[in-house]
């Protein structure tokens, strides 16, 4: 289905003025004909004026008003005739009908696709939805959080925000049943397909790019790359619906509640091990430096046994969690 833009129908004001003038002339004809008929004249003028007055309002049904970044898909007896785009006052065939199967569907900023019911909606919102207009503005879809297993099988909760807009109204209306619900469903599916390729955090021997080489990709550390892949995946799925996906961003990422405590302990243990490794490396370097300085200046000559005792004492002092309590030896060194 190819979109056809109706660009020569921006004459709604002229048609409205002409229609009002014709109806006013018909009303004047009815009055004049009634006067003539009372004086014994022919009632033909009254009949013709009444017929004209009764049918003169039909062109008013073909008037359409559009705001900036709005479109209207029109059909005539079931056949697609074109799309009105841009702001202005338009006139189309009075028998044309507007088509928008997603008119009653509202994509919230903070929830799934929901049907907006008239009892809970304001009168202005209800009128806007009933107008069958298609918004061409950039909109945001923020689906609810999903629980998905990463490539290591760990359950995580993740949510995304997708900015999108309609670029082909004919495809959006006729190629899918409801383009808003279709977009929401494809976002969920694409999110699952991409997330299952990555671990939550960097893991060894994991290939996230599909080139057969292990890399450091992860959901937490490669959020921009993951978001780009999610965006491309969604775009490939919604091309047939006439939708352009501008951007996709991860808005929430965390381990699922059933393993969050265990993973937190694992992260804490890893952090403690890294800290200890750094402390030990620094302590060994300081001990080596102390022994070298003592040997250079011949301050104290130590045999191997005393060196080992000194190294042990220094490591205890430097690597301990608490302040050392020194013991002063007032006697002989040996």
SULWO-V503333 format. One record per helix or strand of 3 or more residues. SS is the DSSP state (alpha for helix, beta for strand). FROM is the first residue (numbers start at 1). TO is the last residue. If there is no record, write none. Layout:
# SULWO-V503333
{{SS/FROM/TO} {SS/FROM/TO}}
This chain:
# SULWO-V503333
{{alpha/12/38} {alpha/44/62} {beta/63/66} {beta/70/76} {beta/79/85} {beta/88/91} {beta/105/107} {beta/113/115} {alpha/118/120} {alpha/123/130} {beta/139/142} {beta/146/149} {beta/155/166} {alpha/169/174} {alpha/179/195} {alpha/223/241} {beta/243/255} {alpha/257/297} {alpha/304/319}}
